[in-house]
Amino acid sequence: MLLGLSGGVDSSVVAALLHKAIGDQLTCVFVDNGLLRKNEGDMVMEMFAKNMGVKVIRANAQDKFLDGLAGVSDPEKKRKVIGNTFIEIFDEESHKIDNVKFLAQGTIYPDVIESAASKTGKAHVIKSHHNVGGLPDHMALKLVEPLRELFKDEVRKIGVELGLPYDMVYRHPFPGPGLGVRILGEVKREYCDILREADAIFIEELHNFGWYQKTSQAFAVFLPVKSVGVVGDARRYEWVIALRAVETIDFMTARWAHLPYELLEKVSNRIINEISDVSRVAYDVSSKPPATIEWE
Amino acid sequence: MSDLHSQKILILDFGSQYTQLIARRVREIGVFSEIRAWDITEEEIREFNPKGIILSGGPESVTGGASAPRAPDCVFTMGLPVLGICYGMQTMASQLGGKVDTSTVREFGYAQVKVENESALLQDIKDHIGSDGESLLDVWMSHGDKVVAMPEGFSLMASTPSCPIAGMVNEEKKFYGIQFHPEVTHTLQGERMFQHFALQVCGCEGLWTAAAIIEDQIARVKEQVG
């Protein structure tokens, strides 16, 4: 059985569950697209391969993704490139495994309801869900979807019950295209590295101040504009990082989080001091609606 | 392995933004529930074989004539307990011979309902005691239409000044209708209302727990993979 592991909650819980059910018959493919959060790839490998003993193949495909993204600045086109490259790599890796008969997916109950509702014409078109859409059809695999009866909160509950760490199970959601949609415009390796560091500092300080669990989603955004700063006696002309943190119950509406000034000050100081390519930090005070949670 | 899915609640969706919350609340108290569209067939309901049925809220008006969504008639003739919430209460009233009116006053937000008759649903649930010693509940309202005449066999369960029939009950048939939304956390003791309905009234046991779900899924995967 084959499973695409993303590091997100749903696929992680599927991996833990299937490992418990069928052990070695499960092989996971983890596609490292270079658009992950800091240390995320290593964490996935440590958790599943080392700690739990799950068979995981890590496909280091950063170059392929970044090559594909070169010169692309339209958000929808970026999503397409990332999605298509993922399918290509996943397909390639899965052909290296003998005797695959089943494909496991982290489909959850709201996805099922949504597609059923669209049948009756009451709801909108099904979103192409990152773990439902477009996986290799021609492989003629049978689908295994052990979470298709469960709501997200139930997935989390069984996740911790299966022994996954709380930090992983209750982590903020992360978009399928990853940092690709948190770098405005064209994605470059340099931008990814800067954003990853800035984001890690922000998240670390949210934890330190006890605000991580109080926010539903928090992250840094890379703005490809340069702004002037003064460091010591030298003028610096560097990039801008925006911080976003929201509180929401259902992600349909969201309010920007009223983070304490002390926290924002600390994050801003650390980012500008520790990352020499950043000269300015801004905080996003837009709520949804009208602004979306993600910037792209 | 005890069959996790042997005792379940069917939720008929009339299009409310809160329908998924109903399913979650029922599951949180340990009972499996599924959401189906309101135009489900009798055969499908029998195949699903629920221990009870919940009718969700919805944006339509039962006064809208033939186009108004209704519950399949069998819902009220299968001998199963039924809980109608908001639109679900209105269609229950209308389909069983009561009357619903479109009110010019729409009501959104917090309301305090007076418990007129506890019934099994509201038994021992009170948030406040009023000046006449009556039980009061803090609930969340979101409606325009309201039931103005109960069907035969029903008695008044709860009321507010602007919505005199905010709850109705036919204890013999185990039919309950409430105009407010127990699935929304603003309704302080909504969870207990679902407990009363699913556990006491429908007789479900609360088998749906994290450990049992894991065990069940592992068994199913093993069976599928062989």
Chai-1 contact restraints between the chains, C-beta under 6 A:
chainA,res_idxA,chainB,res_idxB,connection_type,confidence,min_distance_angstrom,max_distance_angstrom,comment,restraint_id
A,L17,B,Q217,contact,1.0,0.0,6.0,A-B,restraint_1
A,K20,B,I218,contact,1.0,0.0,6.0,A-B,restraint_2
A,A21,B,I218,contact,1.0,0.0,6.0,A-B,restraint_3
A,A21,B,V221,contact,1.0,0.0,6.0,A-B,restraint_4
A,A21,B,K222,contact,1.0,0.0,6.0,A-B,restraint_5
A,I22,B,V225,contact,1.0,0.0,6.0,A-B,restraint_6
A,I113,B,I35,contact,1.0,0.0,6.0,A-B,restraint_7
A,T120,B,A37,contact,1.0,0.0,6.0,A-B,restraint_8
A,P146,B,Q217,contact,1.0,0.0,6.0,A-B,restraint_9
A,P146,B,V221,contact,1.0,0.0,6.0,A-B,restraint_10
A,F151,B,R24,contact,1.0,0.0,6.0,A-B,restraint_11
A,K157,B,A210,contact,1.0,0.0,6.0,A-B,restraint_12
A,I158,B,A210,contact,1.0,0.0,6.0,A-B,restraint_13
A,I158,B,I213,contact,1.0,0.0,6.0,A-B,restraint_14
A,I158,B,I214,contact,1.0,0.0,6.0,A-B,restraint_15
A,E161,B,A210,contact,1.0,0.0,6.0,A-B,restraint_16
